[in-house]
Amino acid sequence: QSPLQTNGSKMADEAVQSSVGPGVLQEIFTSPLNVSLLFLCLFLLYKIVRGDRPPEGEPADRQEELPRIRRDFTPAEMREYDGDRNPRILIAVNHKIFDVTKGNKFYGPEGPYGIFAGRDASRGLATFCLDKETLKDEYDDLSDLDTMQLESIQEWEMQFTQKYYYVGKLLKPGEEPTEYTDEEDTKDGKEAKELKKE
């Protein structure tokens, strides 16, 4: 090799070493944009590592404080369970009632889907409409929905079944409530766990 090539490669090596070492730190801390991006990256890394745990001293999940219930409701009886009048939040999907209290960030009074709390959400979920006028206060047989909307409700029902506790069914006018036993609760719990595994 010629001395010129040797000097050139030495200079290139020194440039790479200096840019990797103190030069990088100097570059990061001299630019306000880079400092901001560094703090943003550190914050996001903290959120990823920490997860979505509540701060210490707060309950991890309001549903853990509430005993599980197993009963049928009329639409009027269910209205109380909106997270405001009662800390428990119930939502009906396809005439099945689910306890969605653990999803209070979504279904609570301040949540984006709080309109569904204590109500039959089937029509709103099927039509992708969050207007209060869309939901009915009385029993909704959903007979006027088209096939695509009914399929959408069935998909929502499967999602709720996998994620939340099944409470009971939404009663039609004049329909008698089912008498649930502890044995049925255990059986339903096992079925829900098997669904989650699949």
N, C-alpha and C positions, 0 to 999 in steps of 0.2 A: 504494500500500500504506500501511496505517496504521503508525505507529511501533511499535505493540504487536506487529504481525505481523513486522516487521523484527527487533525484539529477540528474539522467540520463535524465528525461524529462525536467528539468529546463535547463540543459546544451544544450539540443536539441533546446529548445525554444530560448535561447540566441544566438545560432549559426544561427538560421533562421533569427532572428531580426538583427543581425550584418551583415549578408550577404545581406539583403534587404536594409539596410540603407547605412552607409558610405562605407561599403565593396564593394558594387556594383559600386559606383562612383570611388572608388580607382582602382577597376579592369578595368573599362572603360578607365580611364585616364592614367594608367601606361603602357598600351600596345599600340604601334603605330598602330597596325592593328585595334584595337577596336576604336581608335580615328578616323582613316580613315573611317571606316564603319559608325560611328556616323555622320560624316560630309556628307557622301554619302546619308545616310537616310534623313538628314535634307535638303539637296539639292533637293532630289527627292520629298520630301514633299512640299517644296517651289514651284517646277515646277507644281505639281498637283494643289495646291491651286491657284497659279498665272494663270495657264492655258497657252494658246498659244497666249497671247495678245502681240502685238508689243510694243516696248518701246514707252514712250510718246514722242510726237513730230513727229513720223512717221505715215504715213497714215495707218489706220486699214486695208484697202483693196483698192488696186489700181482700182478695178472694180467700186467702188463707185464713183470715180472721173470721170470715162468715161460714157458718156450717152449710154443708150442701143441702139443698132442698130437692124434693122429688114429688111433684104434683102437677096437675093440669090447671090451666087458667082460662078464664074467659078474657076477651080483649080488654074489658073494663077492669078486671082484677089485675091484669098485667101492667096497666098504666102506672101504678104506684112504683114499680121497679125501674125507675129511670135514672138512678144514680144521684138524684137530687132529693126527692121525697124519701127514698130508701137507698142505702148505700149499694145494694145489689142492683145489677143491671141485667135485665132479661130482654132478649130479642127473639121474635118468632121468625122462622124461615121455613116456608113450605109447610106451615101448620105445626111445626115442631119448635118447642121453646128451648133456648140455650141460655146458660148463665155466662155472660160475656164480661163479668166484673173485672177479670184480669186484663181485659182489653180496654180499660176505662180511658186510656189516652185517645182511643178512637171513638168509643161509643158513649163516653161520659158526657155530661152537660156541655163541656167546653170542647169536646172532640169533633172532628170533621163529620163523623157519622152519628152525632148525638141525637139527631132527628129520629133515629130508629129506636132509641132507648125506650123500653117499656111498651113497644109496639110490634105489630106484624110488619116486618121489613120486606116481605116477599115482593110486593108490587114495586117498591122503590128500587130494589136490587135488580129485578127483572127488566125494568125500563131505564135503569141507570139515572134515575131522577131523585134528587134530594129535596124536592119541594114538599112541604107539609101537606099541601092539597092532594098530592098523589096518594098518600097513605090514608087508609080508611079507619075510622074509630070503631066500627063494628066488624064482625067476622067477614072476611073477604074470601070467597070461594075461588077466586082467580080464574074463573071460567071464561072470561073475556080476553085472556092473554093468548098470543099466538104460540106456535110450537117452539120457535126460537127462544121466546121469553120464558116458556116453561122449562126448557132445557137449561137456560141460564140459572133459574131458581134451583134446579136439581144440583148444578155444579156448586152454587153457593151453599146449599145444604150439606154437601159432602165436605166442603172446607170447614164449615162450622162444626160438623160432627167430629172432624179430626182435631180441631183446636180447642173446643169449649165443651163444658159439661152439658149433657142433655138433661133437661129438667122435667119435661112432660109435653103434652100436646096442647094445642090451642083449641078450645072447645067451641063447637058450633052452637047456635042458640038451641037450648033444650037438651043438649047432650050431657050425659052424666060423666063426672070425672072418674078416672081409673083409680082403683085402690092399689097403690104401689107397696111392695114389701122390701125389706132389707135384702132379700135374696135377689130380687130383680135389679137392685142397685149394684150389687156385686157383679152380676152377669153383664150388665150394661158397661160397667167399668172395664171388665175383661175384654169385651168386644171392642170398645174404643181403643184400648191399648193395642189389640191385634191390628186394627185399622191403621194406627199410627206407625206400626212396624212395617207395614206394606208400603 
